[in-house]
Amino acid sequence: MSKRTRPLTLAACLLAVCTCLPLSAQPDQGVLHITDTVTYAQGSAEARKIQAWLERISPAPGAVSLRGTVTVINAYEVPRATAMRTGLRSFGPSAELPRTGDAGQRISIEDKHADGTRQSWKYEWRDERWDLAAYEFHLGRTGPGVGPKPQPGRR
């Protein structure tokens, strides 16, 4: 056998051995990344429950006001082996947000108005509490004259 064919032959042998191993003998398959997304209508009972959840955990209680369509994204990870044994839990269509979470679990809430105004909160479960990781506010269209301002010297 020449030196040129030896690496190819070794690689072929390794590939054959690895593909024949049972699944349990292969390396850990990691985690499942799960994201549940649910949208609720403006003023719905579910949107009011989401607002109550935000007010309960907010660093500025009383400052939360949801006035548009509310979208909730719940992202979490489950070890693949656990999911195979116990099945997957799902955030599902309920507006009941969890009081507690799992390390690294993230919940995002967006309030989107018809005029394009939107605000969003991003929380992460850290140190046994929901921690506000980000808040964003974007003002939408607000009346006459909305749009780009004319540039001086241009017509």
WOWODA-V301602 format. One record per helix or strand of 3 or more residues. SS is the DSSP state (~ for helix, > for strand). FROM is the first residue (numbers start at 1). LEN is the number of residues. Records with the same first field share a line. If there is no record, write none. Layout:
SS = FROM-LEN ; FROM-LEN
This chain:
~ = 3-18 ; 23-3 ; 45-13 ; 80-7
> = 31-10 ; 69-11 ; 106-7 ; 118-9 ; 129-10
